[in-house]
Amino acid sequence: MGKVNIVLDASMMDLYQLCEARFNYRHNLNRVAVQKAKPLDRGSLVHTGLEAYYTHLKKDGYTFATRTMVDAVQLASADTDLDVDTSKRVIDVLHEYTAFWKQSDQNVEVIEVERAFSYILHEDEDVRIIMAGKIDLLINDDKYHHLPWDHKSYDRDYPTRRMTNQFCNYAIATNSNYLLVNKIGFQTSLAAKDKFKRIPLSYDPLFLEQWKKNTILWAHRYLESVATDTWPMNLTSCDKYNRLCEYYEVCDASGEEAKIYKLRADFKTGEVWDVSKRLGLRSNAVVTRDK
């Protein structure tokens, strides 16, 4: 019997650790809410605009890059549930952002934009654990070499911490001791200097080894869930940060038949979660065996 291959990314790991039942509904049964949350769509538009901007900035110049950025946002907004005013607000914020960082960004060497990656986190006689992901931006500047950036849009400021699956995964994938969190605020009452922030995080080998060992343990736990087809509810995660889980009504239903009815009535079949299409790897909790 061949070796078991597990392919995961940080978002999936976050969700599995949060609630196994929620993970099952999203990634195994592939059921998504009929209407996506607006902040998610807005964040996607921000990433779309910045992908176009940094792709063209060095090659074609600031004016062309900002024009392409706007075109990309307008085209992508047609596929969202956002109203016209919200889409326009995204464009306004990105214009303000690019103007604020214009001089600084002229000194940045863009290596890759939206870089997909995968690497073997762990391998033994029985299991191969592959971590995948996609980095918003990879740059060189006068301080850092191959520095990964992650764009984060927000309405309220929040502490930026290094202990996240996403950031640790990026640091290991790029063999970098640093990562920059590029925060893009949507507040109308703040000056640009107070809402556009670039926060460097540092990582040492001992810290990353700690994350690696912890992730391996979770990956084996995930494999057990797959093998036994058991996905228990974590009731402490039903209402996190004053946000009710989208599957709450499903879990709150009495009996499996009622749960299945809720999933069919209130959710649709979503796109397969696949952060690494460019690599030819499906990262939606793939478990296969070598032949």
N, C-alpha and C positions, 0 to 999 in steps of 0.2 A: 504494500500500500504506500502511495507516494506521500510526500511532505505536504502539510497543510499551509496554504498561503492566505494570509489575512492582509487586506488593504484597507487602511483607515485614513481619515484626515482629522484635523483638529476640531472642526465643527461637529463631526459625527462623534468624536470622543467626548466633547462637551455634553452633547445631548444624551449619550449613553450614561455618563456619570450622573447627569441630572435626574433622569428617569428612564428605566429600561422599557417600560410600556410605551412611553412617548416616542422613544427611538424606534420601536417596533412599528408603530402606526405610520411614522414618517418614512423610514428607510426600508422596511421590509414590505409593508402593505402599500406604501407609496401613496398615502392619502393626505391631501393638503386642503386647507381651507379654500372655499370658493373665492373669497376675496382676500388678497394678501394685505398685511398691515402696511399703512402708508410710510412709516419710517423705513421699512425694509426697501420699498421701491425707491424712496428718495435717496437712500444710501447707495443703491445700485446705480442711480443716475449720476451721482457724484463720482463713483468709480469709473463709469463709462466716459464721462467728460475728462477726467484726469488721465485716463489711458490714452485718449486722443491727443491731449495737450502734450504729455511727456514723450509720446511717440514722435511728434513733429517738432518739438521745441528746438532741438539742436540742429536738425537737418534743414528745417524750413523757416525758422525764425519765430519770434514771439507773436507777431500779428497773424500769421497763417495758423500757428498752433492754437491761438485763442478762437479763431474763426472755425477751425475744425472741431474744437471742443464744443462750441455751441451747436454746430450741425449734428454732432454725435448725440448730444443730450436731447435735442428736439426729435431726432429719429427714434431714439430709444423710448422716449416718453409716450410714444404712440402705443406701446405695448404694456403700459402700466395703467393702474386705476387712479392715478393722480389727476387732480384737476389742473387746469391751465395755469392758475395762479401759483400753485406749488411748483410746477415745472419751471415757470419763469423765475421763481425765487431761487431755485437751484442754479440757474444760469447767472443770476445776479451775484450770488455768493461766490461762484467760481470765478467770475470776473474780478471781484474784490480780492479773492485769494491770489490769483495769478498776478495781479498788479502789486500786491503787498510783497510777494516773494520773487518778483521779476529779477531784481539785481542778484539776489542770492542764487537763484536757479541758473543764471548764466554761467556760474562757476561750477556747476554740477555736471559730471559726465554720466549720462544715462547709459547703463549697460543693457538692461532688459526691462521691458514693461509687461506686466501680467505674466510673469514667468511661472510656468507649471513645473513641478518637480516631483520626484519620488526617490526614496532611498530605503535600504534595508536597515531597520532599527535593531532587529534581533533575529538570529537564526540558530536553531539547534537541530537535532536529529529529526524532530517531529514537526516543527513549526517555523515558518518564515513570516515575520511581521514587517510589512511595508507601510511606511508613512508617506502620504502624498499631500499636496497642497499647491497653492498658487500665490506668489508674492506680488504685491502691487507694483513695486518698483525696486530695482537694484542699481546702485549708483557708486561712483567713485567721487571723492572730493578731496580737499586739502588735508582732511583729518582721517578719513576712513577709506578702506578699500573693500569693495564688494559689500557695501552696507545695504541690508534690506530695509525698505520702508513699508509701513502699513498705514493706509489712509483710514481715518475714523471721523465720520461726521457726527455732530452731537448738538443737542439743544441746551443741556445743562452740563457744566463742567464736572469732571469726576477725576479721582486720582488715577494715575496711569501706573499700573503695576506690572512687574516682569513675570510674575507667576501665573501665566496662562498657557494652555496647551498650544494655542496658535503661535505665540511669540517664541516659545521654546522650540517648537517644531521648525520655525523659520531659521532660528539661530543654528540649529544642528544641520539643517539642509544646506545652508550657505557657508558652514564652517566659520561663522562670525561670532566674535565676542560682544558685538553690539547690534542693536536694532533701533530704528527711529520710528516713533509713532507720530504720524503727521495728522494733527487734529484740526478739523475744519468746523468751526462753530457757525450756527445759524441764528445766533442772537442778534436782534436788531438794535439793542441798546448798548452794545459794546463796540469799542474801537477795534480796528483790524488787529492791532498788536495784542489785544486781550483775548481774541477768539481764534486766531490762527497761530497754533503752537507746534513746535517740533521738539519732541521730547526723546532724548536718547536713553536707552536702557542698556545696561551692561550685564554680561553673563560670564561666569567662570566655569571651568571644566567640572568642578565638583557639583555645582548647582545643576548643570545640564545632565550629569550622570545620575543625579537624584531623580530628575524628571524622567529620564530614560527608564530607570528601574521601575518607577511607579507606573509608567505607561505600559510596560511589558506585563505587569500584573493585571492591569485593566483589560488588556488585549486577550489574555488567557481567560479572564472572566467572561469576556464577550464571546469567545469561542465556545465556552460551556453553555451560554445562553442559546447559541445557534444549535449546538448538538442536542440540547434537551427541549428546544423550542419553548423556553420559559422566559417571560418578560414581565417581571413583577412591577407593580406600581410603587412609586416613591411618593407617598402622600404629603411629605414635607415640601414637595416641589409643585403642588397644584396651584399655588398662588405665590409667586416669587416677585418681590419688588413691586407689589400692588398690580401685577399683571397675571390674569388668570390664564392658565394653560389652554391652548386652543382645543385640546382633547378632553377637557374637564367633563363636559356633558356625556362623552362616551364612557369614561371611567365611572361616572356617577350613575350610569344606567345599571339596572339590576338584571344580571344574567347575560350570557354570551349572545343570545339572539338579539336582545335589546342593544347591545354594544354594536353588533354588526349592522343593525338597522340604522343607528346613528351615524356610523361611518359612511354608509351608502347614501343617506339622505342629506347630510350636512357637509360632506367632503367630496372632492373630485380626485381623479387619478392625476397625479402631478408628474412633472418631468423627473426622470431618474437623476438623483443627486450625483453629479459627476464633475468634481472640481478639476480633474486631470484629463479631460478629453484629448488635449494636445499630446499627451503621452501615450494614448491608447490604453490607459488604465481606467477601469471603472473604480471609483473610490467609494461607492455606496455599500460599504461593509461587505466586500467580496470575500468569500471563503471558497477556495478551490483546492484541488490536490494535484501535485505533480504526477505525471504518468510514469 
